[in-house]
Amino acid sequence: MEGLAEILENTLETKTPSKRTSKRKWREIESIKDKYRLRDELKDIDPMADYDFDNLEF
């Protein structure tokens, strides 16, 4: 969740983000959340498997 915290922190630091920038950041946040949900679902299916998310295509 380090990536999510980092993006949220960067979002709060900007004073007046444009709509385009804020939409892009929320898309990045949603993408990270989706990766964590996928990881949790895969662990539910096969708890012994070790998945490398850098190699998965989203």
N, CA, C and O atoms as CSV, one atom per row, in Angstrom:
chain,resi,resn,atom,element,x,y,z
A,1,MET,N,N,0.805,-1.185,0.000
A,1,MET,CA,C,0.000,0.000,0.000
A,1,MET,C,C,0.856,1.259,0.000
A,1,MET,O,O,0.332,2.370,0.086
A,2,GLU,N,N,2.166,1.087,-0.096
A,2,GLU,CA,C,3.030,2.251,-0.117
A,2,GLU,C,C,2.713,3.149,-1.308
A,2,GLU,O,O,2.725,4.374,-1.183
A,3,GLY,N,N,2.433,2.557,-2.444
A,3,GLY,CA,C,2.136,3.336,-3.633
A,3,GLY,C,C,0.886,4.167,-3.455
A,3,GLY,O,O,0.843,5.323,-3.876
A,4,LEU,N,N,-0.138,3.591,-2.834
A,4,LEU,CA,C,-1.392,4.298,-2.612
A,4,LEU,C,C,-1.178,5.472,-1.662
A,4,LEU,O,O,-1.677,6.570,-1.911
A,5,ALA,N,N,-0.450,5.251,-0.591
A,5,ALA,CA,C,-0.188,6.323,0.368
A,5,ALA,C,C,0.609,7.443,-0.282
A,5,ALA,O,O,0.370,8.622,-0.023
A,6,GLU,N,N,1.545,7.067,-1.116
A,6,GLU,CA,C,2.371,8.062,-1.802
A,6,GLU,C,C,1.528,8.923,-2.745
A,6,GLU,O,O,1.700,10.141,-2.785
A,7,ILE,N,N,0.634,8.314,-3.490
A,7,ILE,CA,C,-0.221,9.066,-4.413
A,7,ILE,C,C,-1.164,9.976,-3.636
A,7,ILE,O,O,-1.363,11.133,-4.007
A,8,LEU,N,N,-1.744,9.455,-2.559
A,8,LEU,CA,C,-2.635,10.282,-1.754
A,8,LEU,C,C,-1.889,11.476,-1.153
A,8,LEU,O,O,-2.419,12.585,-1.104
A,9,GLU,N,N,-0.684,11.245,-0.708
A,9,GLU,CA,C,0.125,12.316,-0.145
A,9,GLU,C,C,0.421,13.378,-1.204
A,9,GLU,O,O,0.331,14.573,-0.921
A,10,ASN,N,N,0.770,12.957,-2.410
A,10,ASN,CA,C,1.051,13.894,-3.493
A,10,ASN,C,C,-0.205,14.669,-3.870
A,10,ASN,O,O,-0.128,15.848,-4.215
A,11,THR,N,N,-1.354,14.016,-3.807
A,11,THR,CA,C,-2.610,14.679,-4.134
A,11,THR,C,C,-2.899,15.784,-3.136
A,11,THR,O,O,-3.364,16.859,-3.514
A,12,LEU,N,N,-2.632,15.529,-1.874
A,12,LEU,CA,C,-2.908,16.525,-0.846
A,12,LEU,C,C,-1.924,17.683,-0.883
A,12,LEU,O,O,-2.260,18.786,-0.452
A,13,GLU,N,N,-0.725,17.459,-1.385
A,13,GLU,CA,C,0.293,18.507,-1.427
A,13,GLU,C,C,-0.004,19.567,-2.483
A,13,GLU,O,O,0.350,20.731,-2.295
A,14,THR,N,N,-0.638,19.198,-3.576
A,14,THR,CA,C,-0.904,20.165,-4.633
A,14,THR,C,C,-1.979,21.129,-4.177
A,14,THR,O,O,-2.976,20.722,-3.579
A,15,LYS,N,N,-1.779,22.408,-4.459
A,15,LYS,CA,C,-2.695,23.431,-3.973
A,15,LYS,C,C,-3.937,23.557,-4.840
A,15,LYS,O,O,-5.054,23.465,-4.332
A,16,THR,N,N,-3.761,23.767,-6.137
A,16,THR,CA,C,-4.903,23.917,-7.026
A,16,THR,C,C,-4.708,23.042,-8.260
A,16,THR,O,O,-4.306,23.538,-9.313
A,17,PRO,N,N,-4.985,21.763,-8.140
A,17,PRO,CA,C,-4.800,20.893,-9.301
A,17,PRO,C,C,-5.892,21.134,-10.336
A,17,PRO,O,O,-7.037,21.440,-10.006
A,18,SER,N,N,-5.512,20.990,-11.563
A,18,SER,CA,C,-6.511,21.118,-12.610
A,18,SER,C,C,-7.384,19.879,-12.591
A,18,SER,O,O,-7.023,18.872,-11.981
A,19,LYS,N,N,-8.526,19.942,-13.252
A,19,LYS,CA,C,-9.438,18.794,-13.290
A,19,LYS,C,C,-8.768,17.599,-13.948
A,19,LYS,O,O,-8.952,16.464,-13.510
A,20,ARG,N,N,-8.004,17.843,-14.980
A,20,ARG,CA,C,-7.335,16.757,-15.693
A,20,ARG,C,C,-6.336,16.044,-14.787
A,20,ARG,O,O,-6.260,14.815,-14.779
A,21,THR,N,N,-5.574,16.821,-14.027
A,21,THR,CA,C,-4.581,16.243,-13.129
A,21,THR,C,C,-5.255,15.442,-12.024
A,21,THR,O,O,-4.815,14.338,-11.701
A,22,SER,N,N,-6.310,15.985,-11.447
A,22,SER,CA,C,-6.965,15.274,-10.353
A,22,SER,C,C,-7.641,14.000,-10.857
A,22,SER,O,O,-7.636,12.989,-10.154
A,23,LYS,N,N,-8.221,14.025,-12.055
A,23,LYS,CA,C,-8.821,12.818,-12.618
A,23,LYS,C,C,-7.757,11.754,-12.862
A,23,LYS,O,O,-7.983,10.571,-12.607
A,24,ARG,N,N,-6.610,12.175,-13.353
A,24,ARG,CA,C,-5.525,11.229,-13.626
A,24,ARG,C,C,-5.054,10.579,-12.332
A,24,ARG,O,O,-4.819,9.372,-12.290
A,25,LYS,N,N,-4.914,11.375,-11.277
A,25,LYS,CA,C,-4.463,10.826,-9.999
A,25,LYS,C,C,-5.478,9.848,-9.440
A,25,LYS,O,O,-5.101,8.815,-8.887
A,26,TRP,N,N,-6.769,10.160,-9.576
A,26,TRP,CA,C,-7.782,9.222,-9.084
A,26,TRP,C,C,-7.781,7.945,-9.907
A,26,TRP,O,O,-8.034,6.865,-9.374
A,27,ARG,N,N,-7.501,8.054,-11.186
A,27,ARG,CA,C,-7.393,6.843,-12.008
A,27,ARG,C,C,-6.224,5.990,-11.549
A,27,ARG,O,O,-6.324,4.764,-11.507
A,28,GLU,N,N,-5.118,6.632,-11.205
A,28,GLU,CA,C,-3.953,5.896,-10.702
A,28,GLU,C,C,-4.287,5.217,-9.378
A,28,GLU,O,O,-3.909,4.068,-9.151
A,29,ILE,N,N,-4.989,5.923,-8.514
A,29,ILE,CA,C,-5.378,5.360,-7.223
A,29,ILE,C,C,-6.289,4.153,-7.434
A,29,ILE,O,O,-6.103,3.112,-6.804
A,30,GLU,N,N,-7.272,4.293,-8.319
A,30,GLU,CA,C,-8.184,3.176,-8.598
A,30,GLU,C,C,-7.433,1.998,-9.199
A,30,GLU,O,O,-7.753,0.847,-8.903
A,31,SER,N,N,-6.456,2.262,-10.024
A,31,SER,CA,C,-5.661,1.194,-10.621
A,31,SER,C,C,-4.886,0.431,-9.544
A,31,SER,O,O,-4.824,-0.798,-9.573
A,32,ILE,N,N,-4.307,1.150,-8.610
A,32,ILE,CA,C,-3.575,0.502,-7.518
A,32,ILE,C,C,-4.528,-0.318,-6.661
A,32,ILE,O,O,-4.207,-1.441,-6.273
A,33,LYS,N,N,-5.697,0.236,-6.364
A,33,LYS,CA,C,-6.684,-0.507,-5.584
A,33,LYS,C,C,-7.101,-1.785,-6.310
A,33,LYS,O,O,-7.259,-2.834,-5.685
A,34,ASP,N,N,-7.278,-1.697,-7.628
A,34,ASP,CA,C,-7.637,-2.883,-8.413
A,34,ASP,C,C,-6.561,-3.958,-8.317
A,34,ASP,O,O,-6.873,-5.144,-8.211
A,35,LYS,N,N,-5.305,-3.550,-8.352
A,35,LYS,CA,C,-4.209,-4.515,-8.230
A,35,LYS,C,C,-4.252,-5.227,-6.887
A,35,LYS,O,O,-4.059,-6.441,-6.815
A,36,TYR,N,N,-4.508,-4.466,-5.814
A,36,TYR,CA,C,-4.578,-5.083,-4.490
A,36,TYR,C,C,-5.784,-6.013,-4.380
A,36,TYR,O,O,-5.690,-7.073,-3.761
A,37,ARG,N,N,-6.923,-5.628,-4.979
A,37,ARG,CA,C,-8.089,-6.509,-4.975
A,37,ARG,C,C,-7.797,-7.796,-5.734
A,37,ARG,O,O,-8.167,-8.881,-5.286
A,38,LEU,N,N,-7.135,-7.679,-6.879
A,38,LEU,CA,C,-6.780,-8.853,-7.665
A,38,LEU,C,C,-5.851,-9.763,-6.867
A,38,LEU,O,O,-6.035,-10.980,-6.848
A,39,ARG,N,N,-4.861,-9.178,-6.211
A,39,ARG,CA,C,-3.935,-9.969,-5.398
A,39,ARG,C,C,-4.688,-10.736,-4.311
A,39,ARG,O,O,-4.423,-11.915,-4.076
A,40,ASP,N,N,-5.630,-10.056,-3.651
A,40,ASP,CA,C,-6.395,-10.711,-2.593
A,40,ASP,C,C,-7.271,-11.832,-3.143
A,40,ASP,O,O,-7.393,-12.888,-2.520
A,41,GLU,N,N,-7.880,-11.610,-4.302
A,41,GLU,CA,C,-8.705,-12.647,-4.911
A,41,GLU,C,C,-7.870,-13.852,-5.326
A,41,GLU,O,O,-8.286,-14.995,-5.134
A,42,LEU,N,N,-6.700,-13.601,-5.891
A,42,LEU,CA,C,-5.822,-14.694,-6.287
A,42,LEU,C,C,-5.329,-15.471,-5.072
A,42,LEU,O,O,-5.188,-16.692,-5.125
A,43,LYS,N,N,-5.068,-14.762,-3.982
A,43,LYS,CA,C,-4.651,-15.453,-2.755
A,43,LYS,C,C,-5.781,-16.298,-2.194
A,43,LYS,O,O,-5.534,-17.362,-1.625
A,44,ASP,N,N,-7.033,-15.834,-2.346
A,44,ASP,CA,C,-8.174,-16.635,-1.893
A,44,ASP,C,C,-8.295,-17.916,-2.706
A,44,ASP,O,O,-8.649,-18.967,-2.172
A,45,ILE,N,N,-7.998,-17.823,-4.000
A,45,ILE,CA,C,-8.083,-18.988,-4.873
A,45,ILE,C,C,-6.954,-19.960,-4.582
A,45,ILE,O,O,-7.188,-21.160,-4.440
A,46,ASP,N,N,-5.735,-19.455,-4.492
A,46,ASP,CA,C,-4.568,-20.308,-4.271
A,46,ASP,C,C,-3.642,-19.632,-3.265
A,46,ASP,O,O,-2.768,-18.859,-3.656
A,47,PRO,N,N,-3.822,-19.914,-1.974
A,47,PRO,CA,C,-3.036,-19.224,-0.949
A,47,PRO,C,C,-1.535,-19.536,-0.982
A,47,PRO,O,O,-0.738,-18.771,-0.437
A,48,MET,N,N,-1.146,-20.630,-1.604
A,48,MET,CA,C,0.261,-21.006,-1.621
A,48,MET,C,C,1.043,-20.355,-2.766
A,48,MET,O,O,2.273,-20.364,-2.750
A,49,ALA,N,N,0.356,-19.800,-3.744
A,49,ALA,CA,C,1.028,-19.212,-4.901
A,49,ALA,C,C,1.598,-17.831,-4.550
A,49,ALA,O,O,1.047,-17.102,-3.726
A,50,ASP,N,N,2.704,-17.503,-5.193
A,50,ASP,CA,C,3.338,-16.202,-5.011
A,50,ASP,C,C,3.293,-15.483,-6.354
A,50,ASP,O,O,3.971,-15.887,-7.299
A,51,TYR,N,N,2.502,-14.426,-6.441
A,51,TYR,CA,C,2.295,-13.717,-7.694
A,51,TYR,C,C,3.182,-12.485,-7.775
A,51,TYR,O,O,3.312,-11.731,-6.811
A,52,ASP,N,N,3.785,-12.295,-8.930
A,52,ASP,CA,C,4.607,-11.121,-9.188
A,52,ASP,C,C,3.766,-10.135,-10.009
A,52,ASP,O,O,3.540,-10.351,-11.199
A,53,PHE,N,N,3.308,-9.059,-9.371
A,53,PHE,CA,C,2.388,-8.143,-10.023
A,53,PHE,C,C,3.066,-7.262,-11.059
A,53,PHE,O,O,2.391,-6.640,-11.879
A,54,ASP,N,N,4.370,-7.202,-11.032
A,54,ASP,CA,C,5.085,-6.420,-12.046
A,54,ASP,C,C,4.966,-7.068,-13.417
A,54,ASP,O,O,5.042,-6.383,-14.438
A,55,ASN,N,N,4.780,-8.380,-13.448
A,55,ASN,CA,C,4.684,-9.097,-14.698
A,55,ASN,C,C,3.260,-9.238,-15.212
A,55,ASN,O,O,3.060,-9.665,-16.350
A,56,LEU,N,N,2.274,-8.894,-14.410
A,56,LEU,CA,C,0.887,-9.013,-14.837
A,56,LEU,C,C,0.484,-7.796,-15.671
A,56,LEU,O,O,0.899,-6.669,-15.401
A,57,GLU,N,N,-0.322,-8.052,-16.674
A,57,GLU,CA,C,-0.839,-6.971,-17.527
A,57,GLU,C,C,-2.190,-6.527,-17.013
A,57,GLU,O,O,-3.052,-7.359,-16.730
A,58,PHE,N,N,-2.386,-5.229,-16.890
A,58,PHE,CA,C,-3.677,-4.688,-16.471
A,58,PHE,C,C,-4.241,-3.828,-17.553
A,58,PHE,O,O,-5.330,-3.274,-17.397
